[in-house]
Every structure is written in C-alpha cells, then in structure tokens.
Amino acid sequence: MNQSYHRFTELFLQLGLPSDVDGIKHFLENHSPLDPSIRLENAPFWTQAQSTLLRDEILQDADWAEVIDQLNAALRRGKQ
C-alpha cells in the first residue's frame, strides 16, 4: 500500500481554493462552525465538483481521506 501524506495546502489546491495560510484561515473563519447535522460534502459552500471530490475520496478511503477528515474537524471547531 503506497499512501501519500497530503497537506491542507494541497487539499485546498485540489478544491480550487486559495491555498496560502491566509486563504485557508479566511475559508475556515467564513465557513465555521459547520452544523453537526450536515455531512462535510453536503455543506452549502461547495461546488458540485468539490462536493464530489470530497465524497469520493472519503468513500474510497483514498490518500486524501486523512486530510479531508482534518478539514472536517477544523470546520466543526468553529470560530477561534
């Protein structure tokens, strides 16, 4: 099994979002806290393509799953 470790910045690039520290911070501040009843991939701020990427990577337990879990946790924490 050849798994890669992906960083938040790489995930944000995959999602087509600003991937610098300020861009990630801004995204998290604007979209947190995500209601616990909403699955990450169903959050209203994703495009269809972003939602599909997140859902598929988690379902396949792909290389991206760990960092997507980290994003999910960060969005649930709320404003810091």
Number of C-alpha atoms within 10 A of each C-alpha: 3 4 8 10 10 14 14 17 17 16 17 18 13 14 17 11 15 15 18 14 11 10 14 16 12 12 16 20 15 13 17 15 16 19 13 9 7 10 11 22 20 15 14 12 12 14 13 11 11 17 17 14 16 21 18 15 15 18 10 10 11 13 15 23 19 17 18 23 14 13 16 15 14 17 21 17 12 15 12 7
